[in-house]
């Protein structure tokens, strides 16, 4: 195998590209934070909203949520997964 040195031009191009990719994302974050409450209200079922609130706002563990609601841990886990997937699909175009 032959060792090929890096082309300085390619390295410079990569450095410039990386610098451009580190850009300011404040506008994207503002749009996301503006649209998130709307997406939660319009895209999620009441049960999904309830479970996400318990999980992320109140910081409860899946086991504790399942116990409080009288459902299995897998139901809670699937609900969190489906709800976050729905939010991702709804919000990905707002960025």
Backbone as CSV, one residue per row, in Angstrom:
resi,resn,N_x,N_y,N_z,CA_x,CA_y,CA_z,C_x,C_y,C_z
1,UNK,0.831,-1.180,0.000,0.000,0.000,0.000,0.873,1.240,0.000
2,UNK,0.473,2.166,-0.784,1.218,3.405,-0.899,0.537,4.502,-0.076
3,UNK,1.305,5.191,0.716,0.759,6.318,1.466,0.687,7.530,0.558
4,UNK,-0.509,8.085,0.426,-0.641,9.282,-0.396,-0.840,10.473,0.524
5,UNK,-0.053,11.508,0.339,-0.205,12.687,1.188,-1.520,13.395,0.870
6,UNK,-2.031,14.093,1.876,-3.247,14.877,1.667,-2.953,16.050,0.759
7,UNK,-3.862,16.319,-0.126,-3.740,17.473,-1.008,-4.075,18.719,-0.190
8,UNK,-3.174,19.675,-0.100,-3.439,20.880,0.692,-4.682,21.629,0.231
9,UNK,-4.979,21.572,-1.055,-6.165,22.243,-1.570,-7.428,21.589,-1.025
10,UNK,-7.434,20.257,-0.993,-8.584,19.551,-0.439,-8.740,19.848,1.048
11,UNK,-7.632,19.885,1.768,-7.676,20.187,3.196,-8.211,21.598,3.428
12,UNK,-7.799,22.546,2.596,-8.276,23.925,2.730,-9.768,24.000,2.409
13,UNK,-10.186,23.286,1.377,-11.611,23.271,1.024,-12.438,22.684,2.152
14,UNK,-11.957,21.591,2.745,-12.656,20.974,3.861,-12.756,21.939,5.038
15,UNK,-11.672,22.632,5.325,-11.663,23.593,6.432,-12.672,24.714,6.188
16,UNK,-12.736,25.220,4.967,-13.704,26.272,4.631,-15.133,25.761,4.743
17,UNK,-15.350,24.539,4.262,-16.693,23.955,4.343,-17.108,23.794,5.796
18,UNK,-16.209,23.271,6.637,-16.525,23.079,8.053,-16.814,24.414,8.727
19,UNK,-16.082,25.431,8.355,-16.300,26.755,8.929,-17.700,27.262,8.566
20,UNK,-18.111,27.043,7.333,-19.441,27.451,6.900,-20.543,26.668,7.574
21,UNK,-20.277,25.398,7.878,-21.273,24.555,8.533,-21.463,24.899,10.003
22,UNK,-20.524,25.585,10.599,-20.630,25.975,11.999,-21.443,27.246,12.172
23,UNK,-22.135,27.652,11.156,-22.841,28.924,11.170,-23.820,29.059,12.328
24,UNK,-24.295,30.245,12.461,-25.222,30.600,13.519,-26.582,29.971,13.237
25,UNK,-27.112,29.242,14.193,-28.403,28.603,13.991,-29.495,29.204,14.884
26,UNK,-29.296,30.439,15.307,-30.290,31.081,16.183,-31.655,31.183,15.533
27,UNK,-31.710,31.528,14.261,-33.001,31.658,13.585,-33.724,30.321,13.523
28,UNK,-32.986,29.263,13.254,-33.590,27.933,13.221,-34.124,27.547,14.598
29,UNK,-33.365,27.839,15.634,-33.806,27.514,16.990,-35.037,28.332,17.378
30,UNK,-35.078,29.594,16.979,-36.250,30.425,17.269,-37.492,29.866,16.584
31,UNK,-37.351,29.480,15.306,-38.477,28.881,14.585,-38.925,27.589,15.247
32,UNK,-37.972,26.773,15.646,-38.293,25.512,16.302,-39.045,25.746,17.606
33,UNK,-38.547,26.675,18.421,-39.195,26.950,19.706,-40.561,27.603,19.540
34,UNK,-40.750,28.338,18.456,-42.054,28.929,18.171,-43.042,27.861,17.718
35,UNK,-42.571,26.948,16.887,-43.456,25.948,16.305,-43.688,24.728,17.183
36,UNK,-42.821,24.468,18.144,-42.968,23.286,18.979,-44.285,23.251,19.748
37,UNK,-44.676,24.311,20.453,-45.960,24.251,21.168,-47.145,24.023,20.219
38,UNK,-47.086,24.621,19.031,-48.160,24.407,18.057,-48.197,22.958,17.594
39,UNK,-47.040,22.392,17.347,-46.972,20.998,16.911,-47.473,20.064,18.006
40,UNK,-47.111,20.334,19.245,-47.573,19.507,20.360,-49.095,19.557,20.441
41,UNK,-49.651,20.745,20.307,-51.106,20.910,20.404,-51.855,20.266,19.241
42,UNK,-51.324,20.415,18.029,-52.055,19.981,16.842,-51.744,18.557,16.390
43,UNK,-50.552,18.055,16.696,-50.131,16.773,16.148,-50.267,15.598,17.115
44,UNK,-50.293,15.874,18.405,-50.301,14.785,19.381,-51.691,14.538,19.949
45,UNK,-51.917,13.292,20.324,-53.167,12.949,21.005,-53.070,13.445,22.449
46,UNK,-54.211,13.572,23.131,-54.151,13.991,24.537,-53.289,13.050,25.394
47,UNK,-53.364,11.755,25.130,-52.561,10.787,25.895,-51.062,10.983,25.626
48,UNK,-50.705,11.229,24.369,-49.301,11.476,24.045,-48.807,12.738,24.735
49,UNK,-49.623,13.784,24.729,-49.240,15.026,25.414,-49.046,14.776,26.905
50,UNK,-49.954,14.018,27.495,-49.880,13.715,28.919,-48.579,12.978,29.256
51,UNK,-48.274,11.949,28.482,-47.091,11.145,28.756,-45.815,11.938,28.495
52,UNK,-45.774,12.738,27.429,-44.588,13.555,27.183,-44.393,14.592,28.282
53,UNK,-45.471,15.160,28.780,-45.377,16.122,29.881,-44.802,15.452,31.123
54,UNK,-45.308,14.273,31.413,-44.802,13.546,32.580,-43.323,13.197,32.406
55,UNK,-42.966,12.798,31.211,-41.590,12.337,30.956,-40.597,13.495,30.913
56,UNK,-40.904,14.538,30.171,-39.912,15.581,29.937,-40.090,16.821,30.803
57,UNK,-41.314,17.183,31.145,-41.520,18.364,31.982,-41.346,18.022,33.456
58,UNK,-41.954,16.915,33.847,-41.849,16.508,35.251,-40.645,15.618,35.514
59,UNK,-39.996,15.143,34.463,-38.787,14.334,34.612,-39.008,12.952,35.185
60,UNK,-40.196,12.407,34.981,-40.512,11.090,35.530,-39.881,9.978,34.699
61,UNK,-39.578,8.874,35.360,-39.064,7.696,34.667,-40.222,6.944,34.034
62,UNK,-39.913,6.161,33.005,-40.923,5.381,32.300,-41.663,4.467,33.275
63,UNK,-40.932,3.850,34.183,-41.532,2.950,35.171,-42.553,3.684,36.038
64,UNK,-42.201,4.891,36.475,-43.102,5.671,37.330,-44.350,6.117,36.577
65,UNK,-44.176,6.502,35.317,-45.325,6.909,34.501,-46.262,5.718,34.310
66,UNK,-45.707,4.568,33.994,-46.512,3.367,33.793,-47.299,3.024,35.051
67,UNK,-46.642,3.117,36.173,-47.304,2.809,37.445,-48.435,3.797,37.730
68,UNK,-48.171,5.083,37.519,-49.179,6.112,37.800,-50.388,6.002,36.872
69,UNK,-50.146,5.642,35.609,-51.247,5.553,34.648,-51.887,4.171,34.591
70,UNK,-51.260,3.199,35.222,-51.803,1.845,35.221,-51.640,1.135,33.884
71,UNK,-50.533,1.401,33.213,-50.240,0.732,31.940,-48.845,0.112,32.043
72,UNK,-48.478,-0.653,31.029,-47.158,-1.278,31.050,-46.078,-0.285,30.636
73,UNK,-44.836,-0.614,30.996,-43.701,0.232,30.613,-43.568,0.300,29.102
74,UNK,-43.879,-0.802,28.425,-43.742,-0.804,26.963,-44.748,0.137,26.314
75,UNK,-45.927,0.268,26.886,-46.919,1.212,26.355,-46.396,2.632,26.478
76,UNK,-45.828,2.955,27.619,-45.278,4.294,27.830,-44.125,4.540,26.865
77,UNK,-43.234,3.583,26.753,-42.074,3.729,25.879,-42.491,3.906,24.422
78,UNK,-43.442,3.101,23.965,-43.929,3.222,22.581,-44.615,4.564,22.363
79,UNK,-45.371,5.010,23.342,-46.071,6.291,23.219,-45.081,7.443,23.114
80,UNK,-44.039,7.418,23.930,-43.008,8.459,23.857,-42.340,8.426,22.491
81,UNK,-42.024,7.246,22.020,-41.357,7.108,20.723,-42.245,7.606,19.584
82,UNK,-43.495,7.204,19.574,-44.409,7.632,18.513,-44.650,9.136,18.550
83,UNK,-44.790,9.675,19.750,-45.036,11.119,19.889,-43.832,11.925,19.409
84,UNK,-42.639,11.505,19.788,-41.453,12.247,19.349,-41.252,12.107,17.840
85,UNK,-41.587,10.940,17.287,-41.523,10.775,15.828,-42.494,11.722,15.126
86,UNK,-43.699,11.828,15.653,-44.693,12.737,15.054,-44.222,14.181,15.122
87,UNK,-43.657,14.559,16.246,-43.154,15.932,16.386,-41.997,16.184,15.433
88,UNK,-41.116,15.220,15.304,-39.994,15.371,14.377,-40.498,15.568,12.951
89,UNK,-41.459,14.738,12.531,-41.996,14.868,11.171,-42.670,16.217,10.966
90,UNK,-43.371,16.686,11.991,-44.078,17.961,11.871,-43.116,19.151,11.862
91,UNK,-42.014,19.036,12.571,-41.117,20.176,12.741,-39.926,20.205,11.786
92,UNK,-39.620,19.123,11.161,-38.386,19.087,10.359,-38.396,20.086,9.217
93,UNK,-39.562,20.453,8.715,-39.611,21.413,7.614,-39.602,22.860,8.090
94,UNK,-39.778,23.061,9.394,-39.735,24.430,9.910,-38.305,24.900,10.132
95,UNK,-37.358,23.990,10.009,-35.962,24.373,10.182,-35.444,24.752,8.852
